[in-house]
Amino acid sequence: MAKKVVIVGGVAGGASCAARLRRLDEAAQIVMLEKGPYISFANCGLPYHVGGVIERRDRLLLQTPESFCQRFNVDVRVGSEVISIDRQNKTVTVRSADAEYQESYDVLVLSPGSTPVVPDLPGADSPRVMTLWNIPDMDRIIAAIKDYGARTAVVVGGGFIGLEMAENLMRAGLSVTLVEMLDQVMPSLDFEMAQILHKHLVENGIRLALGERVERFEETGGSVTVVTEKRAVTADIVILAVGVKPNSELAKACGLEIGARGGIVVDEYLRTSDENIYAVGDA
């Protein structure tokens, strides 16, 4: 009988795995379960659609469930969240809008991704404090700019996503302040090299607040104030870009080995501590 592979999650890890599996085995039964509405989109392009560099939203959507199924013969199910794994019986429990059911597998691939870190600070739950991680996040930020007229922004975090968001919010016409708790942006660079970035950012009109830790967010009317150790900056929206955490709850709940930083432990073949379960991507 054909081997049945169930993949939890789409996008870069899950969808790439499904496509590669099909090329390796024409007979395999492949089921991809994605809890969101999108299985394949250009993550790195999200900030650049906010800034208008990528003008058309549909350019971000690489595959639809229908096109992926037609091209690779994969059973794609969006709106289907895997809520538990039964390793002994080799099944997963899936929750969809219509029902909750069990799906069997011979091999399971976990590609649940990661989630942006939202610090446990007063006011961080304000709807004006946002993150950018997927298409709906991007749509919310664009709506805040186009529909609600946001003209000022604070970006918290000076890593890759923080810098890309600062650049593209500025392109969208907003006045931008970048807050970073370290004394430089891009901590992977030497301090001396980061000065080149600081100069470039300032020359392009972005205000830098370096070496400042955010203490709280205060929403007042139609704006939110970011309070640091040294200042208070009021803006229409705040974008948090302070890191991500792996979505390893499923793996942990079923007893798979988890690393010190919360990720799923795998060997050189991306196999977990269960020989029938693999894990890929941010998790």
RODO-2510 file (C-alpha; in nm, 4 decimals, decimal comma):
residues 283
     n   res          X          Y          Z
     1     m     0,0000     0,0000     0,0000
     2     a     0,1070     0,3596    -0,0615
     3     k     0,2630     0,5375     0,2338
     4     k     0,0446     0,8075     0,3910
     5     v     0,2224     1,1266     0,4926
     6     v     0,0395     1,3913     0,6940
     7     i     0,1964     1,7382     0,7048
     8     v     0,0973     1,9847     0,9763
     9     g     0,1327     2,3376     0,8392
    10     g     0,1951     2,4846     0,4963
    11     v     0,3962     2,7850     0,3732
    12     a     0,7740     2,7429     0,3362
    13     g     0,8297     2,4246     0,5364
    14     g     0,5120     2,2233     0,4840
    15     a     0,4378     2,3170     0,1229
    16     s     0,7998     2,2680     0,0144
    17     c     0,8042     1,9292     0,1864
    18     a     0,4818     1,8229     0,0147
    19     a     0,6095     1,9266    -0,3289
    20     r     0,9393     1,7461    -0,2795
    21     l     0,7687     1,4324    -0,1490
    22     r     0,5498     1,4178    -0,4574
    23     r     0,8516     1,4454    -0,6868
    24     l     1,0171     1,1590    -0,4983
    25     d     0,7110     0,9344    -0,4800
    26     e     0,4205     0,9482    -0,7273
    27     a     0,2207     0,6936    -0,5262
    28     a     0,2388     0,8465    -0,1771
    29     q    -0,0821     0,9728    -0,0179
    30     i    -0,0033     1,3244     0,1046
    31     v    -0,2352     1,5266     0,3277
    32     m    -0,1459     1,8860     0,4224
    33     l    -0,3354     2,0417     0,7131
    34     e    -0,3130     2,4210     0,7510
    35     k    -0,5048     2,6057     1,0221
    36     g    -0,5017     2,9370     0,8328
    37     p    -0,6474     3,0293     0,4919
    38     y    -0,3138     3,0466     0,3054
    39     i    -0,0818     2,7550     0,2314
    40     s     0,1935     2,9320     0,0371
    41     f     0,2863     3,2989     0,0416
    42     a     0,6009     3,5094     0,0155
    43     n     0,6781     3,5842     0,3802
    44     c     0,9724     3,8113     0,2996
    45     g     0,7571     4,0207     0,0666
    46     l     0,5027     4,1245     0,3303
    47     p     0,6787     4,4457     0,4437
    48     y     0,7375     4,5434     0,0817
    49     h     0,3675     4,5282    -0,0012
    50     v     0,3030     4,7561     0,2972
    51     g     0,5510     5,0005     0,1459
    52     g     0,4182     4,9643    -0,2089
    53     v     0,7391     4,8171    -0,3510
    54     i     0,5370     4,5061    -0,4357
    55     e     0,2245     4,6738    -0,5665
    56     r    -0,0103     4,3797    -0,6199
    57     r    -0,1232     4,1727    -0,3221
    58     d    -0,1748     3,8639    -0,5392
    59     r     0,1967     3,8619    -0,6218
    60     l     0,2528     3,7413    -0,2642
    61     l     0,0298     3,4349    -0,3066
    62     l     0,2451     3,1629    -0,4606
    63     q    -0,0052     2,8764    -0,4599
    64     t    -0,3719     2,8392    -0,3734
    65     p    -0,5056     2,5143    -0,2231
    66     e    -0,6682     2,4393    -0,5580
    67     s    -0,3582     2,5001    -0,7703
    68     f    -0,1362     2,3072    -0,5298
    69     c    -0,3728     2,0103    -0,5324
    70     q    -0,3958     2,0151    -0,9119
    71     r    -0,0206     2,0420    -0,9625
    72     f     0,1053     1,8010    -0,6942
    73     n    -0,1941     1,5773    -0,6179
    74     v    -0,1878     1,6715    -0,2501
    75     d    -0,4984     1,6665    -0,0298
    76     v    -0,4844     2,0270     0,0952
    77     r    -0,7147     2,1278     0,3798
    78     v    -0,7110     2,4874     0,4985
    79     g    -0,8929     2,5978     0,8112
    80     s    -0,7862     2,2671     0,9650
    81     e    -0,6005     2,2922     1,2946
    82     v    -0,4249     1,9880     1,4406
    83     i    -0,4912     1,9997     1,8142
    84     s    -0,3313     1,6738     1,9334
    85     i    -0,1091     1,3831     1,8272
    86     d    -0,1634     1,0197     1,9301
    87     r     0,1772     0,8627     1,8681
    88     q     0,0720     0,5147     1,9779
    89     n    -0,2158     0,4907     1,7304
    90     k    -0,0457     0,7168     1,4748
    91     t    -0,3338     0,9620     1,4411
    92     v    -0,3818     1,3363     1,4749
    93     t    -0,6968     1,5127     1,5904
    94     v    -0,8051     1,7864     1,3504
    95     r    -1,0442     2,0705     1,4261
    96     s    -1,2161     2,2451     1,1353
    97     a    -1,5123     2,4794     1,1123
    98     d    -1,7456     2,1845     1,0515
    99     a    -1,6166     1,9060     1,2725
   100     e    -1,3445     1,7483     1,4822
   101     y    -1,1988     1,4233     1,3511
   102     q    -0,9007     1,1865     1,3562
   103     e    -0,6606     1,1504     1,0639
   104     s    -0,4236     0,8533     1,0484
   105     y    -0,0655     0,8678     0,9242
   106     d     0,2297     0,6462     0,8456
   107     v     0,4685     0,9396     0,8641
   108     l     0,3951     1,2772     1,0247
   109     v     0,5759     1,6012     0,9360
   110     l     0,5437     1,8943     1,1763
   111     s     0,5779     2,2382     1,0208
   112     p     0,3809     2,4589     1,2623
   113     g     0,6196     2,7529     1,2293
   114     s     0,6684     3,0170     1,4953
   115     t     0,4845     3,3101     1,6519
   116     p     0,6043     3,6693     1,7028
   117     v     0,6995     3,7450     2,0608
   118     v     0,4662     3,9930     2,2310
   119     p     0,6344     4,1116     2,5527
   120     d     0,4380     4,0920     2,8751
   121     l     0,4101     4,4671     2,9150
   122     p     0,1173     4,6898     3,0138
   123     g    -0,0803     4,7918     2,7060
   124     a     0,0791     4,5382     2,4699
   125     d    -0,2687     4,3997     2,3963
   126     s    -0,3831     4,7272     2,2379
   127     p    -0,5200     4,6814     1,8831
   128     r    -0,2816     4,9587     1,7776
   129     v     0,0155     4,7427     1,8801
   130     m     0,0692     4,4950     1,5957
   131     t     0,3073     4,2333     1,4610
   132     l     0,3797     4,1296     1,1020
   133     w     0,3970     3,7545     1,0414
   134     n     0,1339     3,6584     0,7846
   135     i    -0,1127     3,7913     0,5269
   136     p    -0,3866     3,8914     0,7775
   137     d    -0,1252     4,0818     0,9835
   138     m    -0,0191     4,2672     0,6696
   139     d    -0,3795     4,3485     0,5817
   140     r    -0,4372     4,4967     0,9294
   141     i    -0,1341     4,7233     0,9010
   142     i    -0,2347     4,8422     0,5535
   143     a    -0,5896     4,9066     0,6766
   144     a    -0,4519     5,1160     0,9632
   145     i    -0,2646     5,3286     0,7100
   146     k    -0,5151     5,3512     0,4247
   147     d    -0,8510     5,3197     0,5994
   148     y    -0,7784     5,4847     0,9348
   149     g    -0,5160     5,7356     0,8249
   150     a    -0,2188     5,6371     1,0404
   151     r     0,0635     5,8848     0,9810
   152     t     0,3102     5,8050     1,2589
   153     a     0,4588     5,4737     1,3715
   154     v     0,6972     5,3300     1,6275
   155     v     0,8825     5,0115     1,5374
   156     v     1,0108     4,8190     1,8398
   157     g     1,3068     4,5998     1,7478
   158     g     1,6009     4,6602     1,5167
   159     g     1,6461     4,3170     1,3584
   160     f     1,5620     4,2142     1,0026
   161     i     1,1839     4,2565     1,0247
   162     g     1,2074     4,5739     1,2310
   163     l     1,4361     4,7403     0,9776
   164     e     1,2250     4,6253     0,6823
   165     m     0,9111     4,7595     0,8492
   166     a     1,0750     5,0921     0,9357
   167     e     1,1869     5,1325     0,5737
   168     n     0,8505     5,0428     0,4263
   169     l     0,6377     5,2411     0,6694
   170     m     0,8489     5,5397     0,5702
   171     r     0,7879     5,4547     0,2023
   172     a     0,4157     5,4505     0,2818
   173     g     0,4437     5,8093     0,4014
   174     l     0,4604     5,7600     0,7785
   175     s     0,6927     5,9310     1,0229
   176     v     0,8862     5,6479     1,1901
   177     t     1,0746     5,6049     1,5181
   178     l     1,2752     5,2861     1,5685
   179     v     1,3240     5,1731     1,9302
   180     e     1,5902     4,9109     2,0104
   181     m     1,7019     4,8055     2,3593
   182     l     2,0596     4,7360     2,2412
   183     d     2,2981     5,0146     2,1411
   184     q     2,2796     4,9146     1,7747
   185     v     2,0453     4,7737     1,5121
   186     m     2,1203     4,4351     1,3530
   187     p     2,2941     4,2702     1,6525
   188     s     2,4461     4,0094     1,4188
   189     l     2,6759     4,2846     1,2845
   190     d     2,9831     4,4242     1,4556
   191     f     2,9095     4,7534     1,6322
   192     e     3,1314     4,9463     1,3895
   193     m     2,9462     4,8070     1,0879
   194     a     2,6095     4,8903     1,2412
   195     q     2,7079     5,2593     1,2446
   196     i     2,6769     5,2599     0,8651
   197     l     2,3162     5,1451     0,9018
   198     h     2,2487     5,4040     1,1720
   199     k     2,3773     5,6809     0,9434
   200     h     2,1679     5,5540     0,6527
   201     l     1,8519     5,5306     0,8633
   202     v     1,8909     5,8823     1,0030
   203     e     1,9695     6,0261     0,6589
   204     n     1,6417     5,8782     0,5359
   205     g     1,4387     6,0403     0,8108
   206     i     1,3980     5,7553     1,0619
   207     r     1,4458     5,8587     1,4239
   208     l     1,6543     5,6144     1,6297
   209     a     1,6070     5,5434     1,9993
   210     l     1,8897     5,3008     2,0743
   211     g     1,9764     5,1497     2,4107
   212     e     1,6191     5,2001     2,5307
   213     r     1,3996     4,9295     2,6774
   214     v     1,0226     4,9673     2,6384
   215     e     0,8410     4,9742     2,9726
   216     r     0,4767     5,0052     2,8684
   217     f     0,2257     5,1141     2,6038
   218     e    -0,0429     5,3700     2,6827
   219     e    -0,3405     5,3983     2,4479
   220     t    -0,4996     5,7422     2,4502
   221     g    -0,7851     5,8081     2,2113
   222     g    -0,6658     5,7508     1,8574
   223     s    -0,2989     5,6944     1,9380
   224     v    -0,0622     5,4911     2,1540
   225     t     0,2363     5,6126     2,3538
   226     v     0,5471     5,3970     2,3792
   227     v     0,7160     5,4653     2,7116
   228     t     1,0838     5,3722     2,7411
   229     e     1,3370     5,4298     3,0182
   230     k     1,4311     5,7631     2,8613
   231     r     1,1343     5,8985     2,6644
   232     a     0,7724     5,8702     2,5579
   233     v     0,6894     5,8538     2,1863
   234     t     0,3292     5,8867     2,0696
   235     a     0,2241     5,7314     1,7382
   236     d    -0,0813     5,6083     1,5519
   237     i     0,0474     5,2488     1,5345
   238     v     0,3232     5,0375     1,6889
   239     i     0,4900     4,7424     1,5169
   240     l     0,6556     4,4853     1,7439
   241     a     0,9524     4,3036     1,5906
   242     v     1,1350     4,1687     1,8948
   243     g     1,1755     3,8048     1,7934
   244     v     0,9802     3,4826     1,7515
   245     k     0,9132     3,1667     1,9500
   246     p     0,8701     2,8161     1,8025
   247     n     0,5206     2,6677     1,7931
   248     s     0,6239     2,3460     1,9625
   249     e     0,3226     2,2955     2,1899
   250     l     0,1864     2,0008     1,9874
   251     a     0,5212     1,8245     1,9944
   252     k     0,5688     1,8866     2,3642
   253     a     0,2184     1,7641     2,4495
   254     c     0,2753     1,4282     2,2790
   255     g     0,6110     1,3731     2,4469
   256     l     0,8609     1,4580     2,1734
   257     e     1,1998     1,5860     2,2858
   258     i     1,2149     1,9654     2,3130
   259     g     1,5348     2,1714     2,3199
   260     a     1,6464     2,4293     2,5750
   261     r     1,5133     2,7183     2,3646
   262     g     1,1753     2,5552     2,3040
   263     g     1,2350     2,4090     1,9580
   264     i     1,1680     2,0496     1,8515
   265     v     1,4873     1,8419     1,8663
   266     v     1,5712     1,6654     1,5365
   267     d     1,8616     1,4646     1,3970
   268     e     2,0518     1,5285     1,0723
   269     y     1,7528     1,3909     0,8771
   270     l     1,5056     1,6240     1,0573
   271     r     1,3648     1,3202     1,2396
   272     t     1,2344     1,3821     1,5913
   273     s     1,2675     1,1514     1,8915
   274     d     0,9834     0,9495     1,7311
   275     e     1,1092     0,7695     1,4209
   276     n     0,7741     0,8247     1,2445
   277     i     0,7637     1,2007     1,3024
   278     y     0,9763     1,4692     1,1369
   279     a     0,9903     1,8445     1,1981
   280     v     1,0939     2,1324     0,9696
   281     g     1,1079     2,5101     0,9714
   282     d     1,0991     2,7598     1,2568
   283     a     0,9637     2,5044     1,5056
***
